């Protein structure tokens, strides 16, 4: 965030230097007194779009900081740069046209890397990976040649400057299947077309500036509202993944891997699509598992015990001690062989049948709580929320429960009527 803040401050200072130092130093062919306000059409276009976009961005900033849980730092920096440009158009009286053109070109030089970074973040690319450096080689010199618009060599200058930009456009076209690529190519093509039409004389200076202004408005709206909102939604889904969603993604990726193994003659497009889908699925899995661990605890530890445990993990909290806790574990004998013998659906139904029987039995015991079933293991603990020592009652109940489990398992058989056996272990933690 600090680097983006420095970047925004740098823009403010460079803009000040260009207008107060560079512009008075050069000699332009612009007639004295030619300002934006003297050109009615240009003045109306700039003021109207600037007020509209300023209102839009003010609303977006307010919404981001008040309601949104996810703040896109790059989008905020882009907003600050562009809002400063809009405010200058609205508030600076008698701004000359050449001053406006320098401000617009400087704004583009600073907002372009931010817009491209939003695109790269969406598609997990890097700025160097899309040849953004070539585009910057094209746009930065424009700041210094804009005041010389009537120079006879202007056409040569523009042609030379757009040459490296073509390498950027070519690289972007290679990523045409990724999100927003065609949109970026379209927007950048509009600016190139406007420049060409101005150079060949089809558009005069007023119409060219109006066209650039409308293209600016469209581009900034798309990049800073549409793309930023898309990235925010992606981040929301990623950070709110739960255990079931992660399991679902794992299942999908397993199916994709099986499909690859069973289809060796995939078309090149299908291979690229499989890589793309795998990448998108992998990106959905959170990089940190803290939230998933907490969710798992809440599923394993009932009766709000998970809240006590999680709060106890803080440095300021003290661990809650439980004395005379009786624990029972039960598992099925030869479960591994059964899992190999039957398919997953049969095993699931068998375990579900066993645990439904056991859940019915445990309800009769007032001082026992089922904690969780993990595979073929069934875990029970004695009364944790007791007001007085009652471990003798708990021991009696948990032994009775174990005996009932042993008796009950005899009434449950495998699909081929093989009787089941279970192991039970009981321990008292003093």
Buried (B, 14 or more C-beta within 10 A) or exposed (E): EEEBEEBBEEBEEBBEEBBEEBBEEEEBEBEEEBBBBEBEEBBEBBBEBBEEBBEBBEEBBEEBEEEEEBEBEBBBBBBBBBBBBBEBBEEBEEBBBBBBBBBBBBBBBBBBBBBBBBBBBBBEBEBEEBBBEBBBBBBBBBBBBBBBBEEEEBEEBBEEBBEBBBBBBEBBEEBEEBBBBBBBBEBBEBBBEBBBBBBEEEBEBBBBBBBBBBBBBBBBBBBBBEBBBBBBEBBEEBEEBEEEBBEBBEEBBEEBEEEBEEEEEEEEEEEEEBEEEBEEBEEBBBEEEEBBEBBBBBEBBBEEBBEBBBEEEEEEEEEEEBEBBBBBBBBBEEBEEBBEBBEEEBBEEBBEEBBEBBEEBBEEBEBBBBBEBEEBEBBBBBBBEBEEEBBEBBBEBBBBBBEBBBEBBEEBEBEEEEEBEBEBEBEEEE
